[in-house]
Amino acid sequence: MVIQPEQETVIREYVKKQPLASVKLPGVELKIGTNVKYRYTVIDNRTVVVDPDTRSVVKVIE
């Protein structure tokens, strides 16, 4: 899954309108391919986009 720049803009705006509390995942290195149980979440104050089929991180938005 590739997220285009214009899609990233839409994601940023959506997250601003639907804010989530940042969570900590001790012992988990946040990078592309990390498995998490969300479609998107905020981890260590960074928005993370997840492929819902594989539960793998596909984009970390700083």
PDB file of N, CA, C and O in Angstrom, chain B, residues numbered from 101:
ATOM      1  N   MET B 101       0.849  -1.174   0.000  1.00  0.00           N
ATOM      2  CA  MET B 101       0.000   0.000   0.000  1.00  0.00           C
ATOM      3  C   MET B 101       0.891   1.232   0.000  1.00  0.00           C
ATOM      4  O   MET B 101       1.751   1.391   0.866  1.00  0.00           O
ATOM      5  N   VAL B 102       0.678   2.096  -0.976  1.00  0.00           N
ATOM      6  CA  VAL B 102       1.442   3.334  -1.084  1.00  0.00           C
ATOM      7  C   VAL B 102       0.486   4.499  -0.852  1.00  0.00           C
ATOM      8  O   VAL B 102      -0.577   4.577  -1.468  1.00  0.00           O
ATOM      9  N   ILE B 103       0.874   5.393   0.036  1.00  0.00           N
ATOM     10  CA  ILE B 103       0.054   6.571   0.330  1.00  0.00           C
ATOM     11  C   ILE B 103       0.645   7.756  -0.420  1.00  0.00           C
ATOM     12  O   ILE B 103       1.791   8.146  -0.196  1.00  0.00           O
ATOM     13  N   GLN B 104      -0.158   8.318  -1.314  1.00  0.00           N
ATOM     14  CA  GLN B 104       0.265   9.457  -2.110  1.00  0.00           C
ATOM     15  C   GLN B 104       0.239  10.728  -1.254  1.00  0.00           C
ATOM     16  O   GLN B 104      -0.474  10.782  -0.253  1.00  0.00           O
ATOM     17  N   PRO B 105       1.016  11.755  -1.644  1.00  0.00           N
ATOM     18  CA  PRO B 105       1.042  12.997  -0.862  1.00  0.00           C
ATOM     19  C   PRO B 105      -0.338  13.609  -0.620  1.00  0.00           C
ATOM     20  O   PRO B 105      -0.609  14.114   0.469  1.00  0.00           O
ATOM     21  N   GLU B 106      -1.210  13.566  -1.629  1.00  0.00           N
ATOM     22  CA  GLU B 106      -2.537  14.147  -1.437  1.00  0.00           C
ATOM     23  C   GLU B 106      -3.366  13.321  -0.455  1.00  0.00           C
ATOM     24  O   GLU B 106      -4.205  13.866   0.263  1.00  0.00           O
ATOM     25  N   GLN B 107      -3.134  12.002  -0.422  1.00  0.00           N
ATOM     26  CA  GLN B 107      -3.819  11.153   0.552  1.00  0.00           C
ATOM     27  C   GLN B 107      -3.314  11.454   1.962  1.00  0.00           C
ATOM     28  O   GLN B 107      -4.087  11.456   2.920  1.00  0.00           O
ATOM     29  N   GLU B 108      -2.020  11.707   2.079  1.00  0.00           N
ATOM     30  CA  GLU B 108      -1.448  12.042   3.387  1.00  0.00           C
ATOM     31  C   GLU B 108      -2.075  13.328   3.922  1.00  0.00           C
ATOM     32  O   GLU B 108      -2.328  13.441   5.122  1.00  0.00           O
ATOM     33  N   THR B 109      -2.327  14.295   3.043  1.00  0.00           N
ATOM     34  CA  THR B 109      -2.973  15.544   3.452  1.00  0.00           C
ATOM     35  C   THR B 109      -4.371  15.254   3.984  1.00  0.00           C
ATOM     36  O   THR B 109      -4.761  15.794   5.019  1.00  0.00           O
ATOM     37  N   VAL B 110      -5.126  14.411   3.293  1.00  0.00           N
ATOM     38  CA  VAL B 110      -6.470  14.040   3.736  1.00  0.00           C
ATOM     39  C   VAL B 110      -6.404  13.339   5.093  1.00  0.00           C
ATOM     40  O   VAL B 110      -7.230  13.599   5.968  1.00  0.00           O
ATOM     41  N   ILE B 111      -5.432  12.456   5.267  1.00  0.00           N
ATOM     42  CA  ILE B 111      -5.275  11.741   6.543  1.00  0.00           C
ATOM     43  C   ILE B 111      -4.986  12.720   7.665  1.00  0.00           C
ATOM     44  O   ILE B 111      -5.594  12.641   8.733  1.00  0.00           O
ATOM     45  N   ARG B 112      -4.060  13.645   7.429  1.00  0.00           N
ATOM     46  CA  ARG B 112      -3.723  14.644   8.455  1.00  0.00           C
ATOM     47  C   ARG B 112      -4.961  15.431   8.885  1.00  0.00           C
ATOM     48  O   ARG B 112      -5.186  15.635  10.078  1.00  0.00           O
ATOM     49  N   GLU B 113      -5.763  15.873   7.910  1.00  0.00           N
ATOM     50  CA  GLU B 113      -6.966  16.648   8.218  1.00  0.00           C
ATOM     51  C   GLU B 113      -7.983  15.806   8.987  1.00  0.00           C
ATOM     52  O   GLU B 113      -8.615  16.297   9.921  1.00  0.00           O
ATOM     53  N   TYR B 114      -8.142  14.539   8.598  1.00  0.00           N
ATOM     54  CA  TYR B 114      -9.078  13.646   9.285  1.00  0.00           C
ATOM     55  C   TYR B 114      -8.658  13.461  10.736  1.00  0.00           C
ATOM     56  O   TYR B 114      -9.489  13.526  11.642  1.00  0.00           O
ATOM     57  N   VAL B 115      -7.372  13.232  10.955  1.00  0.00           N
ATOM     58  CA  VAL B 115      -6.875  13.008  12.319  1.00  0.00           C
ATOM     59  C   VAL B 115      -7.060  14.258  13.172  1.00  0.00           C
ATOM     60  O   VAL B 115      -7.349  14.153  14.364  1.00  0.00           O
ATOM     61  N   LYS B 116      -6.897  15.438  12.579  1.00  0.00           N
ATOM     62  CA  LYS B 116      -7.126  16.674  13.322  1.00  0.00           C
ATOM     63  C   LYS B 116      -8.575  16.785  13.778  1.00  0.00           C
ATOM     64  O   LYS B 116      -8.855  17.291  14.865  1.00  0.00           O
ATOM     65  N   LYS B 117      -9.505  16.305  12.930  1.00  0.00           N
ATOM     66  CA  LYS B 117     -10.928  16.381  13.256  1.00  0.00           C
ATOM     67  C   LYS B 117     -11.370  15.248  14.177  1.00  0.00           C
ATOM     68  O   LYS B 117     -12.373  15.382  14.877  1.00  0.00           O
ATOM     69  N   GLN B 118     -10.642  14.142  14.188  1.00  0.00           N
ATOM     70  CA  GLN B 118     -10.977  12.960  14.990  1.00  0.00           C
ATOM     71  C   GLN B 118      -9.781  12.617  15.883  1.00  0.00           C
ATOM     72  O   GLN B 118      -9.204  11.538  15.746  1.00  0.00           O
ATOM     73  N   PRO B 119      -9.405  13.505  16.783  1.00  0.00           N
ATOM     74  CA  PRO B 119      -8.167  13.291  17.536  1.00  0.00           C
ATOM     75  C   PRO B 119      -8.243  12.069  18.455  1.00  0.00           C
ATOM     76  O   PRO B 119      -9.287  11.750  19.025  1.00  0.00           O
ATOM     77  N   LEU B 120      -7.114  11.413  18.571  1.00  0.00           N
ATOM     78  CA  LEU B 120      -6.950  10.280  19.482  1.00  0.00           C
ATOM     79  C   LEU B 120      -5.866  10.627  20.479  1.00  0.00           C
ATOM     80  O   LEU B 120      -4.951  11.393  20.176  1.00  0.00           O
ATOM     81  N   ALA B 121      -5.972  10.066  21.661  1.00  0.00           N
ATOM     82  CA  ALA B 121      -4.898  10.228  22.636  1.00  0.00           C
ATOM     83  C   ALA B 121      -3.710   9.390  22.179  1.00  0.00           C
ATOM     84  O   ALA B 121      -3.877   8.281  21.671  1.00  0.00           O
ATOM     85  N   SER B 122      -2.532   9.922  22.360  1.00  0.00           N
ATOM     86  CA  SER B 122      -1.325   9.188  22.018  1.00  0.00           C
ATOM     87  C   SER B 122      -1.137   8.030  22.988  1.00  0.00           C
ATOM     88  O   SER B 122      -1.350   8.176  24.191  1.00  0.00           O
ATOM     89  N   VAL B 123      -0.737   6.880  22.458  1.00  0.00           N
ATOM     90  CA  VAL B 123      -0.487   5.709  23.298  1.00  0.00           C
ATOM     91  C   VAL B 123       0.985   5.359  23.259  1.00  0.00           C
ATOM     92  O   VAL B 123       1.704   5.749  22.339  1.00  0.00           O
ATOM     93  N   LYS B 124       1.424   4.628  24.254  1.00  0.00           N
ATOM     94  CA  LYS B 124       2.793   4.133  24.328  1.00  0.00           C
ATOM     95  C   LYS B 124       2.750   2.638  24.073  1.00  0.00           C
ATOM     96  O   LYS B 124       1.871   1.947  24.588  1.00  0.00           O
ATOM     97  N   LEU B 125       3.678   2.136  23.293  1.00  0.00           N
ATOM     98  CA  LEU B 125       3.812   0.703  23.064  1.00  0.00           C
ATOM     99  C   LEU B 125       5.217   0.294  23.492  1.00  0.00           C
ATOM    100  O   LEU B 125       6.112   0.178  22.656  1.00  0.00           O
ATOM    101  N   PRO B 126       5.413   0.074  24.795  1.00  0.00           N
ATOM    102  CA  PRO B 126       6.746  -0.272  25.294  1.00  0.00           C
ATOM    103  C   PRO B 126       7.302  -1.507  24.593  1.00  0.00           C
ATOM    104  O   PRO B 126       6.607  -2.508  24.419  1.00  0.00           O
ATOM    105  N   GLY B 127       8.552  -1.417  24.201  1.00  0.00           N
ATOM    106  CA  GLY B 127       9.214  -2.547  23.579  1.00  0.00           C
ATOM    107  C   GLY B 127       8.895  -2.740  22.110  1.00  0.00           C
ATOM    108  O   GLY B 127       9.373  -3.696  21.499  1.00  0.00           O
ATOM    109  N   VAL B 128       8.087  -1.842  21.520  1.00  0.00           N
ATOM    110  CA  VAL B 128       7.733  -1.960  20.113  1.00  0.00           C
ATOM    111  C   VAL B 128       8.433  -0.845  19.350  1.00  0.00           C
ATOM    112  O   VAL B 128       8.278   0.332  19.674  1.00  0.00           O
ATOM    113  N   GLU B 129       9.206  -1.224  18.331  1.00  0.00           N
ATOM    114  CA  GLU B 129       9.864  -0.232  17.497  1.00  0.00           C
ATOM    115  C   GLU B 129       8.870   0.212  16.424  1.00  0.00           C
ATOM    116  O   GLU B 129       8.421  -0.603  15.618  1.00  0.00           O
ATOM    117  N   LEU B 130       8.533   1.475  16.412  1.00  0.00           N
ATOM    118  CA  LEU B 130       7.548   2.009  15.476  1.00  0.00           C
ATOM    119  C   LEU B 130       8.213   2.245  14.129  1.00  0.00           C
ATOM    120  O   LEU B 130       9.036   3.148  13.981  1.00  0.00           O
ATOM    121  N   LYS B 131       7.849   1.425  13.148  1.00  0.00           N
ATOM    122  CA  LYS B 131       8.394   1.557  11.803  1.00  0.00           C
ATOM    123  C   LYS B 131       7.424   0.915  10.826  1.00  0.00           C
ATOM    124  O   LYS B 131       6.484   0.233  11.234  1.00  0.00           O
ATOM    125  N   ILE B 132       7.648   1.132   9.547  1.00  0.00           N
ATOM    126  CA  ILE B 132       6.826   0.510   8.522  1.00  0.00           C
ATOM    127  C   ILE B 132       6.916  -1.009   8.703  1.00  0.00           C
ATOM    128  O   ILE B 132       8.009  -1.559   8.839  1.00  0.00           O
ATOM    129  N   GLY B 133       5.770  -1.677   8.704  1.00  0.00           N
ATOM    130  CA  GLY B 133       5.725  -3.132   8.854  1.00  0.00           C
ATOM    131  C   GLY B 133       5.404  -3.609  10.257  1.00  0.00           C
ATOM    132  O   GLY B 133       5.074  -4.780  10.444  1.00  0.00           O
ATOM    133  N   THR B 134       5.493  -2.720  11.263  1.00  0.00           N
ATOM    134  CA  THR B 134       5.133  -3.086  12.630  1.00  0.00           C
ATOM    135  C   THR B 134       3.646  -3.428  12.670  1.00  0.00           C
ATOM    136  O   THR B 134       2.836  -2.710  12.083  1.00  0.00           O
ATOM    137  N   ASN B 135       3.274  -4.509  13.352  1.00  0.00           N
ATOM    138  CA  ASN B 135       1.866  -4.888  13.444  1.00  0.00           C
ATOM    139  C   ASN B 135       1.206  -4.231  14.648  1.00  0.00           C
ATOM    140  O   ASN B 135       1.700  -4.325  15.772  1.00  0.00           O
ATOM    141  N   VAL B 136       0.084  -3.564  14.397  1.00  0.00           N
ATOM    142  CA  VAL B 136      -0.734  -2.976  15.453  1.00  0.00           C
ATOM    143  C   VAL B 136      -2.185  -3.268  15.132  1.00  0.00           C
ATOM    144  O   VAL B 136      -2.503  -3.654  14.007  1.00  0.00           O
ATOM    145  N   LYS B 137      -3.072  -3.090  16.100  1.00  0.00           N
ATOM    146  CA  LYS B 137      -4.463  -3.514  15.926  1.00  0.00           C
ATOM    147  C   LYS B 137      -5.416  -2.402  15.514  1.00  0.00           C
ATOM    148  O   LYS B 137      -6.623  -2.528  15.718  1.00  0.00           O
ATOM    149  N   TYR B 138      -4.912  -1.325  14.944  1.00  0.00           N
ATOM    150  CA  TYR B 138      -5.738  -0.176  14.604  1.00  0.00           C
ATOM    151  C   TYR B 138      -5.693   0.093  13.103  1.00  0.00           C
ATOM    152  O   TYR B 138      -4.805  -0.408  12.413  1.00  0.00           O
ATOM    153  N   ARG B 139      -6.649   0.887  12.588  1.00  0.00           N
ATOM    154  CA  ARG B 139      -6.565   1.382  11.200  1.00  0.00           C
ATOM    155  C   ARG B 139      -5.656   2.605  11.160  1.00  0.00           C
ATOM    156  O   ARG B 139      -4.867   2.791  10.234  1.00  0.00           O
ATOM    157  N   TYR B 140      -5.792   3.421  12.181  1.00  0.00           N
ATOM    158  CA  TYR B 140      -4.832   4.495  12.395  1.00  0.00           C
ATOM    159  C   TYR B 140      -4.826   4.765  13.877  1.00  0.00           C
ATOM    160  O   TYR B 140      -5.806   4.507  14.576  1.00  0.00           O
ATOM    161  N   THR B 141      -3.726   5.280  14.345  1.00  0.00           N
ATOM    162  CA  THR B 141      -3.614   5.601  15.755  1.00  0.00           C
ATOM    163  C   THR B 141      -2.530   6.651  15.916  1.00  0.00           C
ATOM    164  O   THR B 141      -1.845   7.011  14.959  1.00  0.00           O
ATOM    165  N   VAL B 142      -2.390   7.126  17.122  1.00  0.00           N
ATOM    166  CA  VAL B 142      -1.315   8.060  17.441  1.00  0.00           C
ATOM    167  C   VAL B 142      -0.437   7.374  18.479  1.00  0.00           C
ATOM    168  O   VAL B 142      -0.884   7.046  19.578  1.00  0.00           O
ATOM    169  N   ILE B 143       0.805   7.167  18.110  1.00  0.00           N
ATOM    170  CA  ILE B 143       1.766   6.505  18.990  1.00  0.00           C
ATOM    171  C   ILE B 143       2.940   7.448  19.178  1.00  0.00           C
ATOM    172  O   ILE B 143       3.546   7.901  18.207  1.00  0.00           O
ATOM    173  N   ASP B 144       3.256   7.740  20.430  1.00  0.00           N
ATOM    174  CA  ASP B 144       4.336   8.687  20.740  1.00  0.00           C
ATOM    175  C   ASP B 144       4.176   9.993  19.955  1.00  0.00           C
ATOM    176  O   ASP B 144       5.143  10.546  19.430  1.00  0.00           O
ATOM    177  N   ASN B 145       2.926  10.470  19.890  1.00  0.00           N
ATOM    178  CA  ASN B 145       2.581  11.729  19.231  1.00  0.00           C
ATOM    179  C   ASN B 145       2.839  11.728  17.720  1.00  0.00           C
ATOM    180  O   ASN B 145       2.978  12.790  17.113  1.00  0.00           O
ATOM    181  N   ARG B 146       2.903  10.544  17.118  1.00  0.00           N
ATOM    182  CA  ARG B 146       3.032  10.425  15.663  1.00  0.00           C
ATOM    183  C   ARG B 146       1.832   9.643  15.144  1.00  0.00           C
ATOM    184  O   ARG B 146       1.470   8.609  15.705  1.00  0.00           O
ATOM    185  N   THR B 147       1.214  10.140  14.066  1.00  0.00           N
ATOM    186  CA  THR B 147       0.080   9.454  13.472  1.00  0.00           C
ATOM    187  C   THR B 147       0.588   8.274  12.657  1.00  0.00           C
ATOM    188  O   THR B 147       1.519   8.399  11.861  1.00  0.00           O
ATOM    189  N   VAL B 148      -0.045   7.124  12.872  1.00  0.00           N
ATOM    190  CA  VAL B 148       0.358   5.890  12.219  1.00  0.00           C
ATOM    191  C   VAL B 148      -0.819   5.362  11.410  1.00  0.00           C
ATOM    192  O   VAL B 148      -1.916   5.202  11.946  1.00  0.00           O
ATOM    193  N   VAL B 149      -0.603   5.089  10.123  1.00  0.00           N
ATOM    194  CA  VAL B 149      -1.636   4.543   9.248  1.00  0.00           C
ATOM    195  C   VAL B 149      -1.364   3.054   9.083  1.00  0.00           C
ATOM    196  O   VAL B 149      -0.231   2.641   8.838  1.00  0.00           O
ATOM    197  N   VAL B 150      -2.434   2.242   9.224  1.00  0.00           N
ATOM    198  CA  VAL B 150      -2.287   0.796   9.243  1.00  0.00           C
ATOM    199  C   VAL B 150      -3.135   0.170   8.138  1.00  0.00           C
ATOM    200  O   VAL B 150      -4.280   0.568   7.925  1.00  0.00           O
ATOM    201  N   ASP B 151      -2.566  -0.813   7.434  1.00  0.00           N
ATOM    202  CA  ASP B 151      -3.323  -1.592   6.450  1.00  0.00           C
ATOM    203  C   ASP B 151      -4.265  -2.492   7.238  1.00  0.00           C
ATOM    204  O   ASP B 151      -3.796  -3.340   7.997  1.00  0.00           O
ATOM    205  N   PRO B 152      -5.595  -2.338   7.082  1.00  0.00           N
ATOM    206  CA  PRO B 152      -6.534  -3.103   7.903  1.00  0.00           C
ATOM    207  C   PRO B 152      -6.512  -4.604   7.631  1.00  0.00           C
ATOM    208  O   PRO B 152      -6.934  -5.387   8.482  1.00  0.00           O
ATOM    209  N   ASP B 153      -6.028  -5.017   6.460  1.00  0.00           N
ATOM    210  CA  ASP B 153      -5.973  -6.447   6.156  1.00  0.00           C
ATOM    211  C   ASP B 153      -4.798  -7.138   6.831  1.00  0.00           C
ATOM    212  O   ASP B 153      -4.932  -8.254   7.333  1.00  0.00           O
ATOM    213  N   THR B 154      -3.647  -6.475   6.843  1.00  0.00           N
ATOM    214  CA  THR B 154      -2.444  -7.098   7.399  1.00  0.00           C
ATOM    215  C   THR B 154      -2.103  -6.588   8.793  1.00  0.00           C
ATOM    216  O   THR B 154      -1.287  -7.186   9.494  1.00  0.00           O
ATOM    217  N   ARG B 155      -2.736  -5.469   9.202  1.00  0.00           N
ATOM    218  CA  ARG B 155      -2.449  -4.804  10.484  1.00  0.00           C
ATOM    219  C   ARG B 155      -1.011  -4.301  10.558  1.00  0.00           C
ATOM    220  O   ARG B 155      -0.477  -4.101  11.650  1.00  0.00           O
ATOM    221  N   SER B 156      -0.387  -4.097   9.411  1.00  0.00           N
ATOM    222  CA  SER B 156       0.973  -3.588   9.361  1.00  0.00           C
ATOM    223  C   SER B 156       0.964  -2.082   9.162  1.00  0.00           C
ATOM    224  O   SER B 156       0.132  -1.542   8.433  1.00  0.00           O
ATOM    225  N   VAL B 157       1.898  -1.416   9.817  1.00  0.00           N
ATOM    226  CA  VAL B 157       2.069   0.027   9.647  1.00  0.00           C
ATOM    227  C   VAL B 157       2.512   0.271   8.210  1.00  0.00           C
ATOM    228  O   VAL B 157       3.475  -0.336   7.743  1.00  0.00           O
ATOM    229  N   VAL B 158       1.810   1.160   7.508  1.00  0.00           N
ATOM    230  CA  VAL B 158       2.188   1.510   6.140  1.00  0.00           C
ATOM    231  C   VAL B 158       2.707   2.934   6.025  1.00  0.00           C
ATOM    232  O   VAL B 158       3.332   3.293   5.027  1.00  0.00           O
ATOM    233  N   LYS B 159       2.449   3.749   7.047  1.00  0.00           N
ATOM    234  CA  LYS B 159       2.912   5.136   6.991  1.00  0.00           C
ATOM    235  C   LYS B 159       2.977   5.699   8.408  1.00  0.00           C
ATOM    236  O   LYS B 159       2.053   5.523   9.202  1.00  0.00           O
ATOM    237  N   VAL B 160       4.083   6.380   8.712  1.00  0.00           N
ATOM    238  CA  VAL B 160       4.215   7.129   9.955  1.00  0.00           C
ATOM    239  C   VAL B 160       4.290   8.584   9.563  1.00  0.00           C
ATOM    240  O   VAL B 160       5.202   9.001   8.849  1.00  0.00           O
ATOM    241  N   ILE B 161       3.310   9.368  10.039  1.00  0.00           N
ATOM    242  CA  ILE B 161       3.249  10.791   9.718  1.00  0.00           C
ATOM    243  C   ILE B 161       3.773  11.565  10.922  1.00  0.00           C
ATOM    244  O   ILE B 161       3.181  11.548  12.001  1.00  0.00           O
ATOM    245  N   GLU B 162       4.887  12.237  10.711  1.00  0.00           N
ATOM    246  CA  GLU B 162       5.519  12.982  11.800  1.00  0.00           C
ATOM    247  C   GLU B 162       4.763  14.248  12.101  1.00  0.00           C
ATOM    248  O   GLU B 162       5.153  15.003  12.992  1.00  0.00           O
TER     249      GLU B 162
END
